[in-house]
Amino acid sequence: MKIFRPICFLVFFSYVQCQTLQRSLLAAALCHINSQNYLQENLRDITSIMVAQFLQKLTYEEVQTIVEELVDLTDKCKILKPHESPSECTHQLMTTFLEHICNNQGKAERQEFSDCCNINNKARLKCFLLYKKDDADDSDVFQIPNPEQICETHKENQVSVKERYIYEMSRKYPFLYGPTILTMSACYETAIHSCCQEENKTECFQMKLEPIRKYIRELSWRHHHLCEIGIKFNHKVAKAVELVLLTKKQPKTNFSEIARLAVYIKNLHQTCCEGDVVACVLGRSQLMNYTCSSQSIPSSKIAPCCALPVPFQGECIINSENDDKPDLPSLPLSRFTEDRFVCKQFSDKQDDFLQEFLYEYSRRHSELAVPVILRVDTVYQNLLAKCCKLENPLECYSHGKEMFQRVIRESHERVKNHCDLHEKLGDAYFHDRLIILYTKKAPQLSAQELVMFTKNMAAAATKCCPLRDEQQFACMEDLAKLILGALCRRHEAEPINAAVGHCCDDSYAFRKPCFDDLQVDRTYISPPLSCDQVISLKENLCKAQEEEFQTEKQKISILLIQQYHLSK
């Protein structure tokens, strides 16, 4: 996620130049962006994000109308009495918003929300969330906006350009957290202001807007993945993920502080995932204030982020590198496999004991991806559950260290074999090989879905496999969890097959190995294939671009695999 750094510095540069740009609205926005009143000053935009993310089919004008109708309640969150909690205000705003949709029957029917309006508030919110569609275009082709038109609009009304951008990003990425949309809208506004003064506006837009687009697309993917973990698995899994991420980033911070922050961040993710954008922005702001106001900032890699204006601190800290690994003694980790009182601790305070193991292991292995560390943690839990029933448990769990090493070795070998095959076949043939493998594993997917899924897997190999050993391993595991997470969300919406469902639901930590080991789905019965389906090629296909030609060829291959190879 290093892509954020140049974007962040681009905006920060504009921030420190505020005094020379006082006459422009852009300058006013950027100069105030570091104030304590950031939440209050942006409540209208925050409300717009919430509305557009829930009501994705509404036009920009319709969204703004609803925002106007909610603005009185929003304003109440600006001025709170001493006894009033911001969270209470944001909860009231969300409840009022949902009631507003349900009372306006036309909007409810248009968005297919009628069934949600017939149930109570808590269940109603969950129902609304199910209708969010993350249908963002997976294409990597960057659509350059009309430079002259957007610059003319920007000249006439800078606020309108920013509001339209917020609207478009919110409806396209309904699971992207509100604070990120706010931050990137400021980056977008700065880029537009800069490029509209350039002679070659098109080239400038390409250079400055493309990194923003890529960053938003990947962050949306990651945020949606975090939401899936919180929904599909129990709170212990979600907390474990946060604990590992925090420990890797801040290995010098003590366990009790990491555990406390992990709970806070887990709860914050849940708030953001539920679409409560006001509470999400408020929670992120409070977390950043706490992190940057600490007497000693917990990581040397975070310190530069705390010098940035308020909204950019969050994105910078989240994407900062892990702190340098401290020189740690082996004793604290050894006690989990060599101490004769392990079973007593496991029995008395199981959750605390396992969290401390996860903490000690993570801070010593920051080079490992989160899923790999969670595999070690799962193996350790299962080992203690088995050993602590025996007469001599120490003899049993003393083999834990070798078992942990085996988990890492096997995971590493899977990635190495994957990358060796990629190097041997090259990008194009490697993609074709993945299509064959996954068409047999999940033949129920459409040809288009299989092409896109395997394209993402192939792109991950292209990105990760050239890296050195440790980085290659972590990179592939990290991207695989996101790609497989998207496949599992597809399965959740429309079941694929029992084997895919098992891999998605059984264990988050072992999801990738499970998919690696999936066999041909022999239960699949292919529908009749007509000759027209094979030979009805698009007109002018031979004149098409190479990528389009390859995609059509791959779709035909998928049809043939579904018909022939699965019937053998």
JOBEL-V389812 format. One record per run of one state. SS is the DSSP state (h for helix, s for strand, l for the rest). FROM is the first residue (numbers start at 0). TO is the last residue. If there is no record, write none. Layout:
# JOBEL-V389812
ss->{SS	SS}
from->{FROM	FROM}
to->{TO	TO}
This chain:
# JOBEL-V389812
ss->{l	h	l	h	l	h	l	h	l	h	l	h	l	h	l	h	l	h	l	h	l	h	l	h	l	h	l	h	l	h	l	h	l	h	l	h	l	h	l	h	l	h	l	h	l	h	l	h	l	h	l	h	l	h	l	h	l	h	l	h	l	h	l	h	l	h	l}
from->{0	2	16	17	21	24	32	37	41	42	54	59	76	85	103	104	110	115	118	120	130	146	156	157	172	177	195	200	232	234	249	254	273	276	293	302	307	309	318	330	338	341	348	349	364	369	387	392	397	399	441	446	464	468	493	497	506	510	516	530	535	540	543	545	563	564	567}
to->{1	15	16	20	23	31	36	40	41	53	58	75	84	102	103	109	114	117	119	129	145	155	156	171	176	194	199	231	233	248	253	272	275	292	301	306	308	317	329	337	340	347	348	363	368	386	391	396	398	440	445	463	467	492	496	505	509	515	529	534	539	542	544	562	563	566	567}
